Amino acid sequence: MLFLIKKMLNITKNPKPIDPVLIPEVNVFLFGKGRVDFAWNFTRKVPFWYLYYNTEPGAYLNFSGREVRPTGREIILIPPNTPFRSACEAPFEHLYLHFTAGHPYSRVRREVLIFDRSVCGTLDLLLTSERSSDAAVYALLFSALAAIPEDRFETEEVPIDRRIQYSMSLMNQGLKKKDICRKIGMSQSNFQRRFKAEIGISPHQYSKQLALEKARALLSFGTESINEIAETCGFADRYIFSKAFKKETGVSPAEYRSRRNSE
């Protein structure tokens, strides 16, 4: 009997080694949930990811000539630089997550992805909890990314400068360009050049899009004043914020917010 036990232990003593698990560089810069009872109508094409979940019908998305109407069972994942339009016909509850993701998710094709909500086990926790934990938010995100089918990835490997990927995470955290360059070990001129080559826009344009995206969410779902939103999103004052916001959306922050009460 003792011989048999030793033999069993020897069999399992040195298990077959497995490849190390490489955690993707993923950074959430905006997460929220709330009731959309205003004109949820916009067209987007931005260099970061969206994750949407609506608990009930009311909204729809248009992309590549296709229309999708969420019913409360679907999780919608939209890769960077994917053009789409969203609108609504009735109020609905909305959970949203905006983030960046590095290799291998930089190879995902530019098309809207739709999954059954069952792929994300933490979804109910995020919907029912007043305070959402960071772990639950990232668990939802990684579950959705893990559900992307292999045939949605481009076969050709596109090399990515890990310093630029890290810089995007630092920008999401609100760091200034000089501090970012010091952390990643690049001169500001080289960083400017490499960032535009990798992402397609300048670091300034990327930071501005992040700030305006956050402002749009705060105007839609938050209660802060426009002055407070301008400060929170890194604008010097309300005038500069309003000018940038109107150039991006076609309406002023006040007009954008008024849709919530008038429509």
N, C-alpha and C positions, 0 to 999 in steps of 0.2 A: 504493500500500500504506500509506504514511504517512497519507494522507488518511483511509483506512478505519479505521486505528487511532484517529486523533483523533476520528472520528465515533463509534466505539464508546465511547471514554472519555467523550464528551459525553453519551451516552445514560445512562450509569451514574453520572455525576458528581453529580447531584442526585436521589437516590432519593426516592420518595414518603414524606413524613413519616408516622410511625406514632404512635398515642397512647402517652403515657408509661405505663410499667408501675408500678402502685401495689402495693407489697408489703403484704399484710395484716398487721395487728398480731396476731402469734401468739406465745404464750409457753408453753413446756413447764415444768410444775412438778413432774412426777413421771414417771420412766421406769425400767423395770426388766424383768428376765426371770428366769425360774426355774421349778422344777418344783412344780406344785400337787399335793400328796399329802395334802391335808386337806379338811375339809368347806368347799368353796367355795360358800357359800350365803348370798346377801344380796339385798336389794331396794334399789334406788337411784333417786334423782331429785335431781340436783345441778346447780348453775349452771356447770358446765364440761364439756368434752368428754372422751370416752373413745375410745381406739383399742386394739383387742385383736387379737392374732393367736395362735392355738394351732396348734402343729405337728402335733397328733394329736387324734383324737376323745377324748371323755371329759367335756366340759362342754356345757351347753346354756343358752340364753337364752330367756326368755318376755317378750313385749311385745305389747300390743294383741291378746291372744288368739292370737298366733302363736308357734310354737316354732322355734328355730334351733339346729341341732347342728353346730358347726364340725368339719370333717374334716381340716383341715390345708391347705386350699386357699383359705380365705376370710380377708379382712381385714374386721373389723367396726368401724364408726364410729358412735358414739352422740352426737348433739348434746346441748347443755345442756337440763336440765329434761325429759328424756325418761324416763318411768318404765319400769323394766325389772327383771327378776329373773334372777339367775344361779344355777346350781347345777352339781354334777358327779356323775358316776357312777363315774368311774375317774380315776386320776392322769393328768396331762397337762402338757406344756411350754407355758409361757405367756409372751407378750411383751405389755407394757401401756404405754400412754402416756396421761397425763392432761394436758390443756392448755386454754388459752383462745384464742379467735379472734375478731377484730373483723370489721368490714365487709369483704366482703359476707356472710360466713359466719354472721353473726347472723340472717340471713333464712332459714336452712335449717330446714325443717319438723322437728318433733319426732317423728322416727321412726328406727328403727335402719336403718343403711345397710350393705349387704354387697357387697364387691367381690372379684373374683378377685385373688389375691396377685400376679399378673403386673403389676399397675398400679404396684407399688412396687419399683423396681430395687435399692434398698439393703437390702431385707429380709434377704437371705442374708448380707450383710456384718454386719448387726447380730446375727444369730443365731449366727454362727460366731466373731465377735471377742470376746475376753475383755474388752477395753476399747472401749466404743462412743464414737465421736467425736460431738461436738455436731452437726457438719455432716451426718453420716449419719442422726442422729435427726430433724433438721429436714427432710432430704430425703425420708425416709419420710412424715413428716407432710404436707408440701406435695404429695407425689404423691397421697396419699389425698384431700386436700381438692380437688385439681384433678380428681379422678375423679367428684366429685359431679355427677350429671346436672342440667341446667337445670330440669327439672320438679320438683326437690326444693326449689327456692327459692320463697319466698313472692313474689308479684308486686308487692305493695305495699312500697315503700321505707319502712323504719322508721328515722328519724333517731337517731343514736347520739352521745352526748356523748363526744368523743374524749378528754377529760380523765378521764372515768370509765373508759374502756377502758384508758388508760395506767395509771390507779391500780390496776386489777386486775393488770396486769403487775408493778407495784411490790410489791403484796401477795404475789404469787407468789414474789418475791425476799426476802420477810421484812421489808420496811420497816414502821416504825411509822406510825400514822395522822398524827401531827403532821409527820413527815418527808415523807409522801406529799402532804399538803395544801400544804406549802411548795413541793414540786416542781411541782405542777399549778396553783398559784396560786389556791387556793380556801380559804375559811375552813372550820374543822372542822364548823361547824353546816350550812353550805351543802353541803359534801361529803357529810355524813351524809344530808341530804335528797335530793340529786341521785342518790346511789348507790342508795338504796332505790327511787327512782322508776324508774331504768334497769334494775336487776338483780332487784328484787323482794324482796331481803333487805337487812339493814343491813351495813355494812362489817365490823362485829364478827362477825356470823353467817357472813359469807363467809370471813373469815380462820379462823374456828373450823372450818368445813367443810374448808378446805384442810389445816389441821393434823391433823384427825382422819383425813382420807383418806391423808395421808402416814404417819400412825401405823399405820393398818390395813395398808398395804403393808409397813412395816417389821416388824410383828408376824408377817405371813404369810411373808415371804421373807428377812428380815434375821436377824442373830445378836445384835444389841445387847440389853442388858438393858432391862427396862421403865423403870427410872430413866433410862437413857441415851436411850431413845426419847422420854420425857416432855421431857427437856431439849432434844433435837434438834428437836422439834416446837413448842417455844416455851411449854410449860407450866411454871408456877412450881415445881411439885413433882409427885411421883408420885400423891399423893392427889387433887389437882385434875385431873390427867390421867385417872385411873381413873374419877372421878365423871363427867367429860364423856364419856368413851368409853362407859361403861355406859349413859348416858342416850341416846346416839346409836345403839348397837348392841344393847342389851339384855343384854350380858354384860360382864364386866370384861376388861381387857387380858390378864390371866393366863389366864382361861377361853378367850378368843378364840384365844390362842396354843396352848393345850393341845390344841385340835382337830387341830392339825397332826400330833401324835404319836398321838392316840387314834383317829382316823378315817381 
